[in-house]
Amino acid sequence: MNRGKYVFAQVLSLVNRYEFQKCVDRYNGDHATGKLNCWNQFA
């Protein structure tokens, strides 16, 4: 069984949430998305 974090969880831990949100805002990524925003889709 898994005794640590999965690889995808390790990659997500490297992504800065603030920088990710700045990119989303710059390119209007959450425009007309409904309930599933960019961060939830990414994570």
Secondary structure, 3 states (H helix, E strand, C coil): CCCCCCHHHHHHHHCCHHHHHHHHHHCCCCCCCCCCCHHHHHC
